[in-house]
Amino acid sequence: MHEFYAACYPRLVRVLTLVCGDQAEAEEVAQDAFVRLLPRWDKVSRYEDPEAWLRLVAFRLLSNRRRRARNRLAALCRTGASPDVAPPTGEGIDVMRALATLPPEQRQVVVLHHLLDLPVEEVARVLRLPAGTVKSRLGRARQSLSPLPRIEVPGRG
């Protein structure tokens, strides 16, 4: 388990940071995903791709956090309060800003396909979607991003 954690944690944080745009949140979600993995390690470690299971859990946790945050924001708006929003910081800000323009579903497929170099079929398997859905999300994402200037992707690998 220690080797798996050491190998996967940095990569998972990088992917989650690109999806959500916040490294601190990405680190928390990655840690939560590993916490979910611990009691299931005996079973998950025998999967063909345990890292794919971990990514799926992390994406679901991130979605749940985002949904709760939207609900809190809606509640704040109803009361007239306004939350403090810190500007993004750090390396790769252009990539995060570009990805932030996409809906979460498109962001996930872009990060998995283009930044992790997973083939469409693997992205479909990881996200439990038909390959056609992945292709259409990628196409819509490319179309949305095409007017933006090309940027270098930090830490790709």
Sequence and secondary structure as in RCSB ss.txt:
>XXXX:A:sequence
MHEFYAACYPRLVRVLTLVCGDQAEAEEVAQDAFVRLLPRWDKVSRYEDPEAWLRLVAFRLLSNRRRRARNRLAA
LCRTGASPDVAPPTGEGIDVMRALATLPPEQRQVVVLHHLLDLPVEEVARVLRLPAGTVKSRLGRARQSLSPLPR
IEVPGRG
>XXXX:A:secstr
 HHHHHHHHHHHHHHHHHHHS HHHHHHHHHHHHHHHGGGHHHHTTSS HHHHHHHHHHHHHHHHHHHHHHHHHH
HHHHT         STTHHHHHHHHTS HHHHHHHIIIIIS   HHHHHHHHT  HHHHHHHHHHHHHHHTTS  
   TT  
